Amino acid sequence: MEKKKRFKMPHAYVIIFIMTVITAILANIIPAGTFDRVEDASGNSVVVADSFHHVDKIGCSIFDMFKSFQIGFEDSAQIIFFIIFAYAFVYVLLKNGTFDALVGSVLRKVGNRIELIIPVCMILFGLLGSTMGMFEETYGLIPVFISIAMALGYDAIVGGSVIYLGVAVGFAAATINPFTIGIAQEVAGVKMFSGLGYRILCFVVFMGISIWYVWRYARRIQKDPTKSYLYGEKIETLECASREEMMEIKMTTTHKLSCLLFVFTIGMLLYGTIKLGWYIDEIATLFIIMTIVSGLVSRFTPSEIADIFIEASKEMMYGALLVGISRSIAVIMENAQIIDTVVYWLATMLQHFRGMASAMGMLFAQNIINFFIPSGAGQALITMPILAPVGEMVGVSRQVSVLAYQFGDGFSNIFWPTSVFMMCGIMRLPINKWYRFVTPLFLIIFAASIVLLGAAVVIGY
């Protein structure tokens, strides 16, 4: 009797292709429509409420579907090359042994309390996401944390979660994030960064849930590696010394100088984004410069630095290409002009609810819209001019509407394929394994979102 073949999860690229086909089909079913847009005082293109109108059906042909991949790569070029340049800098510090020496030094000092790295790092990245809106800037660090986590007896999920979940949850539970809260409150006509106290409470609750969840999983697999969702899976990671080897490595002058360069780079990144208005192009430029500088400090020749850059590019190519391929889904929806139609349908449905039910409806609606508009700022500019007045009509304050947008836009970034596929590419994780890990957490966070949103309505937030 022949053994039944076990189901094998398709390649990530195959899954994205299937989703692209489904999106192309929907583009031919959902009517095309658009809102009128005007430029606000800050130069943002904001939709005009009650201006929705249908346009001639555009749809998506088979040729257009395949063309979306090419356009997706063009649209994503900025992110793709940013990931490569950011990782190249980190890769130099891996090649010269700085990270191994640094982790070894930390291990010697903290001993068995090494698990504290999980809450400490998650809080750090959470604060960066919550206050400054950092997200893409952390991509280059993910492979490093994965390698370090595996060397410490954890798995790639733990290493990736420390950064991905840390910054994503912080970004979603934003306190003064200018790219989400700032824009949403401005568009909704709410005083900038008002209601901060309640958002700080939300940040503490959501970060606490996330840290508990990752920490619990990490401790479980450290005691019994077979409990890992990746047990038996071959995960490609950076070559990293074992825990015992790390503890034997002493910090050399080169390692110390490299650490200073790393701290200086992070400091410049923060200063540039806060004070100078830097974004991806400027930060990528910083990484290019520091890659060369750190290579010279490490006494690598120019040719060796070039070889290291090529190695780093090869390591990140899987994830970088996934960024471009994933973008094809958004390209089809934008070209077919079905995004505004979905937003209009959801806003129309919300008008049938009242009070707390309407607030919950907004949360569900914003979660759905985040599939179509993964950009936090983009979602605020499209949805807030519509949902803020709709909320007032049904007894929900504009402040609560912003909170519903914040929760709906942010937390689904750890679940919706439009974000997860790219992050799994960077982490080199099988998509089904990530979903097995993160689905219970997402459901817990979603339940907490409902409770906190309901409490906001009750207290008249």
C-alpha positions in Angstrom: 0.0 0.0 0.0 1.5 3.3 -1.0 2.0 5.9 1.6 0.0 9.1 1.3 2.2 12.0 0.3 2.3 14.7 3.0 1.1 18.1 2.0 4.0 20.4 1.3 3.6 24.1 1.5 4.2 25.7 -1.9 7.1 28.0 -2.4 6.5 31.6 -1.2 6.7 32.8 -4.8 4.1 30.3 -5.8 1.7 31.5 -3.1 2.1 35.1 -4.1 1.5 34.2 -7.7 -1.8 32.5 -6.7 -2.8 35.5 -4.7 -1.9 37.7 -7.7 -4.2 35.6 -9.9 -7.0 35.9 -7.3 -6.5 39.7 -7.1 -6.7 39.9 -10.9 -10.0 38.0 -10.9 -11.4 40.4 -8.2 -10.2 43.3 -10.3 -12.6 42.1 -13.0 -15.5 41.7 -10.6 -15.4 44.7 -8.3 -16.6 47.9 -10.0 -14.0 50.6 -10.5 -14.5 53.8 -8.6 -12.7 56.7 -7.1 -12.9 59.6 -4.6 -12.0 63.1 -5.6 -8.8 64.3 -3.9 -7.4 67.6 -2.7 -4.1 68.7 -1.3 -4.2 69.7 2.3 -2.0 72.3 4.1 0.8 69.8 4.6 0.8 68.8 0.9 -0.9 65.5 1.4 -3.4 64.2 -1.2 -6.6 63.7 0.9 -9.8 62.2 -0.3 -13.0 64.4 -0.4 -15.8 62.8 1.6 -19.1 62.1 -0.3 -17.2 62.4 -3.6 -17.1 58.7 -4.5 -18.2 58.0 -8.1 -17.9 55.0 -10.4 -15.6 55.1 -13.4 -15.4 53.0 -16.5 -14.5 49.4 -15.8 -10.8 48.9 -16.1 -10.3 45.3 -15.0 -7.1 43.3 -15.4 -6.2 41.2 -18.4 -3.8 38.2 -18.2 -1.1 40.3 -19.8 -1.7 43.1 -17.3 -1.4 40.6 -14.5 2.1 39.5 -15.6 3.0 43.1 -16.3 2.2 43.9 -12.6 5.3 41.9 -11.6 7.6 44.2 -13.6 5.8 47.3 -12.3 6.0 45.9 -8.8 9.7 45.6 -9.0 10.0 49.2 -10.3 7.7 50.5 -7.5 9.6 48.6 -4.8 13.2 49.4 -6.0 13.6 51.9 -3.2 12.8 49.3 -0.5 14.7 46.5 -2.3 18.0 48.4 -2.5 17.5 49.8 1.0 17.3 46.3 2.4 20.5 45.3 0.5 22.5 48.3 1.6 21.3 48.1 5.2 22.3 44.5 5.4 25.7 45.0 3.8 26.7 47.3 6.7 25.6 44.7 9.2 27.3 41.9 7.2 30.7 43.6 7.5 30.3 43.6 11.3 29.5 39.9 11.1 32.4 39.1 8.9 34.9 40.9 11.2 33.5 39.0 14.2 32.1 42.1 16.0 28.6 40.7 16.7 30.0 37.4 17.9 32.4 39.2 20.3 29.7 41.6 21.5 27.2 38.8 22.2 30.0 36.8 23.9 30.7 39.8 26.1 27.0 40.1 27.0 26.7 36.4 27.8 29.6 36.6 30.2 28.0 39.4 32.1 24.4 38.2 32.2 25.0 34.5 32.4 21.7 32.5 32.5 19.6 35.7 32.4 20.2 35.9 28.6 16.5 35.5 28.0 16.1 39.1 29.2 17.3 40.0 25.7 13.8 39.3 24.5 11.8 41.9 26.5 14.6 44.4 26.5 15.0 44.4 22.7 11.3 44.1 22.0 10.6 47.2 24.2 13.4 49.1 22.5 12.1 48.4 19.0 8.6 48.9 20.1 9.4 52.4 21.4 11.1 53.2 18.1 8.0 52.1 16.2 5.6 53.8 18.5 7.3 57.2 18.7 9.3 57.7 15.5 7.4 55.3 13.2 10.4 53.1 12.5 9.6 50.0 10.6 11.5 49.5 7.3 14.7 50.8 8.9 15.0 47.6 11.0 15.0 45.1 8.1 18.7 44.8 7.9 19.0 43.7 11.5 16.5 40.8 11.3 19.0 38.1 9.9 21.5 39.0 12.6 19.0 38.6 15.4 17.9 35.3 13.9 21.4 33.9 13.9 22.1 35.2 17.4 18.9 33.7 18.7 19.7 30.3 17.2 23.2 30.4 18.7 21.6 31.0 22.1 19.3 27.9 21.8 16.2 29.5 20.4 14.9 29.3 16.8 14.5 31.7 13.9 11.0 32.6 14.9 12.2 34.0 18.2 15.0 36.0 16.6 12.7 37.4 13.9 10.0 38.2 16.4 12.2 40.2 18.6 12.5 42.8 15.8 9.5 42.2 13.6 6.9 41.9 16.4 8.6 44.4 18.5 8.6 47.2 15.9 5.3 46.1 14.4 3.4 46.1 17.7 5.0 49.4 18.7 4.1 50.9 15.3 0.5 49.7 15.7 0.2 50.9 19.4 1.6 54.2 18.3 1.9 57.0 20.9 3.3 59.9 18.9 4.1 58.2 15.5 4.0 61.1 13.0 3.3 58.7 10.1 0.1 57.3 11.5 -1.3 59.2 14.5 0.1 62.5 13.3 -1.5 62.3 9.9 -4.7 60.6 11.0 -5.4 63.2 13.7 -4.6 66.0 11.3 -6.9 64.7 8.6 -9.7 63.9 11.2 -9.6 67.4 12.6 -8.3 66.3 16.0 -5.6 68.2 18.0 -2.2 66.7 17.1 -1.1 64.0 19.5 -4.1 64.6 21.9 -5.3 61.6 23.9 -1.7 60.5 24.6 -2.4 59.1 28.0 -4.8 56.4 26.8 -2.5 55.5 23.9 0.4 55.0 26.3 -1.9 52.6 28.2 -2.6 50.8 25.0 1.1 50.6 24.2 1.8 49.0 27.6 -1.0 46.4 27.2 -0.1 45.4 23.6 3.7 45.2 24.2 3.1 43.2 27.4 1.0 40.7 25.5 3.5 40.4 22.7 6.5 40.0 25.0 4.7 37.4 27.1 3.8 35.4 24.0 7.3 35.4 22.5 9.0 34.9 25.9 6.7 31.9 26.6 7.5 30.3 23.3 11.2 30.9 23.6 11.4 29.3 27.1 9.4 26.3 25.9 11.7 25.5 22.9 14.9 26.2 25.0 13.8 23.5 27.3 12.7 21.2 24.5 13.8 22.0 21.0 11.3 19.6 19.5 8.6 22.1 20.6 9.8 24.5 18.0 7.5 25.0 15.0 10.6 24.9 12.9 11.9 21.6 14.3 13.2 19.5 11.5 13.1 22.4 9.1 16.3 23.6 7.4 16.5 27.3 7.8 19.2 29.3 6.0 20.8 31.7 8.4 24.1 33.5 8.7 27.1 31.6 10.0 27.3 32.4 13.7 29.5 31.0 16.4 27.9 28.7 19.0 27.1 30.0 22.5 30.2 28.4 24.0 32.4 29.8 21.2 30.9 33.3 21.6 31.8 33.3 25.3 35.4 32.6 24.5 35.7 35.5 22.0 37.5 38.5 23.5 36.8 42.1 22.3 39.6 43.4 20.1 40.4 47.0 19.2 38.7 46.4 15.8 35.6 45.0 17.5 35.4 48.0 19.8 35.8 50.5 17.0 33.2 48.6 15.0 30.8 48.7 17.9 31.3 52.5 18.1 30.6 52.8 14.4 27.4 50.8 14.8 26.3 53.0 17.7 27.2 56.1 15.7 25.3 54.8 12.7 22.1 54.1 14.7 22.5 57.6 16.3 22.8 59.3 12.9 19.8 57.3 11.7 17.7 58.5 14.6 19.0 62.1 14.3 18.5 62.1 10.5 14.9 60.8 10.7 13.9 63.1 13.6 15.7 66.3 12.8 16.6 66.2 9.1 13.6 64.5 7.7 15.5 61.6 6.4 13.7 58.6 4.8 14.8 55.5 2.9 17.1 57.2 0.3 19.1 59.1 2.9 19.3 56.2 5.4 20.4 53.9 2.6 23.2 56.4 1.8 24.3 56.4 5.4 24.5 52.6 5.3 26.6 52.7 2.1 29.1 55.1 3.7 29.3 53.1 6.9 29.7 49.8 5.0 32.9 51.2 3.4 34.1 52.9 6.6 33.6 49.8 8.8 35.3 47.7 6.1 38.4 49.9 6.2 38.4 49.9 10.0 38.3 46.1 9.8 41.4 46.2 7.6 39.6 44.7 4.6 41.0 45.7 1.2 38.7 47.6 -1.2 38.3 44.3 -3.2 37.4 42.4 0.0 34.8 45.0 0.8 33.4 44.6 -2.7 33.3 40.8 -2.2 31.5 41.2 1.1 29.0 43.5 -0.4 28.3 40.9 -3.1 27.9 38.1 -0.5 25.5 40.3 1.5 23.5 41.0 -1.6 23.2 37.2 -2.3 22.1 36.6 1.2 19.3 39.1 1.0 18.2 38.5 -2.6 15.5 36.0 -1.7 13.8 38.5 0.6 14.5 41.5 -1.6 12.9 39.9 -4.6 9.9 38.9 -2.5 9.3 42.6 -1.9 9.0 43.3 -5.6 6.9 40.2 -6.3 4.5 41.0 -3.4 4.0 44.5 -4.8 2.2 43.1 -7.8 -1.0 42.6 -5.8 -1.1 46.3 -4.9 -0.3 47.3 -8.5 -3.3 45.4 -9.8 -5.7 46.9 -7.3 -4.4 50.4 -7.9 -4.5 50.1 -11.7 -8.0 48.6 -11.7 -9.2 51.3 -9.3 -11.0 49.0 -6.9 -9.5 50.2 -3.6 -11.7 53.3 -3.3 -14.7 51.1 -4.1 -13.9 48.8 -1.2 -13.4 51.7 1.2 -16.8 53.2 0.0 -18.6 49.9 0.5 -17.2 49.5 4.1 -18.0 53.1 5.0 -21.6 52.7 3.7 -22.1 49.6 5.8 -20.8 51.3 9.0 -23.6 53.9 8.7 -26.1 51.1 9.7 -24.4 50.7 13.2 -24.5 52.9 16.2 -22.2 53.7 19.2 -20.0 50.9 20.3 -21.1 48.6 17.5 -20.0 51.3 15.0 -16.6 51.5 16.7 -16.2 47.7 16.4 -17.3 47.9 12.8 -14.6 50.5 12.1 -12.0 48.2 13.6 -13.1 45.4 11.3 -13.2 47.7 8.3 -9.8 49.1 8.9 -8.4 45.6 9.2 -9.9 44.7 5.8 -8.7 48.0 4.2 -5.2 47.3 5.4 -5.1 44.4 3.0 -5.7 46.7 0.1 -3.7 49.7 1.5 -0.7 48.4 3.6 0.7 51.9 3.9 -0.2 53.4 7.3 0.0 57.0 6.0 -1.8 56.1 2.8 -4.6 54.4 4.7 -5.1 57.5 7.0 -5.3 59.8 4.0 -7.9 57.7 2.3 -10.1 56.5 5.2 -10.0 59.2 7.9 -11.8 61.9 5.8 -14.6 59.4 5.3 -14.8 57.4 8.5 -14.2 60.3 10.9 -17.5 62.1 9.9 -19.3 58.8 9.6 -18.3 58.0 13.1 -19.7 61.3 14.4 -23.0 60.6 12.6 -23.3 57.3 14.5 -22.2 58.5 17.9 -18.4 57.8 17.8 -15.9 60.6 18.5 -13.2 61.4 16.0 -10.6 60.4 18.6 -12.1 56.9 18.8 -12.2 56.8 14.9 -8.5 57.5 14.9 -7.9 54.8 17.5 -9.9 52.3 15.4 -7.8 53.2 12.4 -4.6 52.9 14.4 -5.4 49.3 15.6 -6.9 48.2 12.3 -4.0 49.5 10.3 -1.1 48.4 12.5 -1.7 45.0 14.0 -2.9 43.3 10.8 0.7 43.9 9.5 1.8 40.8 11.4 -1.0 38.8 9.7 -2.1 40.0 6.3 -0.1 38.4 3.4 0.8 41.8 1.9 3.2 42.3 4.8 3.9 38.8 6.0 5.1 37.4 2.7 7.8 40.1 2.5 8.9 39.7 6.2 9.0 35.9 5.8 11.2 36.4 2.9 13.6 38.5 4.9 13.5 36.0 7.8 13.7 33.0 5.5 10.8 31.4 7.3 8.2 29.1 5.7 5.0 31.1 5.6 2.9 28.4 7.1 5.2 28.1 10.1 4.9 31.9 10.8 1.1 31.7 10.6 1.1 28.8 13.0 3.1 30.9 15.5 1.5 34.3 15.0 -2.2 33.4 14.6 -3.0 32.9 18.3 -1.1 36.1 19.1 -3.0 38.0 16.5 -6.3 36.8 17.8 -5.3 37.7 21.4 -4.3 41.2 20.2 -7.5 41.6 18.2 -9.6 40.7 21.3 -7.6 43.2 23.3 -8.2 45.8 20.6 -11.9 45.3 20.9 -11.8 45.7 24.7 -9.6 48.8 24.6 -11.7 50.4 21.8 -14.9 49.6 23.7 -13.5 51.1 26.9 -12.6 54.2 24.9 -16.2 54.6 23.8 -17.4 54.1 27.4 -15.2 56.7 28.9 -15.9 59.2 26.1 -12.3 59.2 24.7 
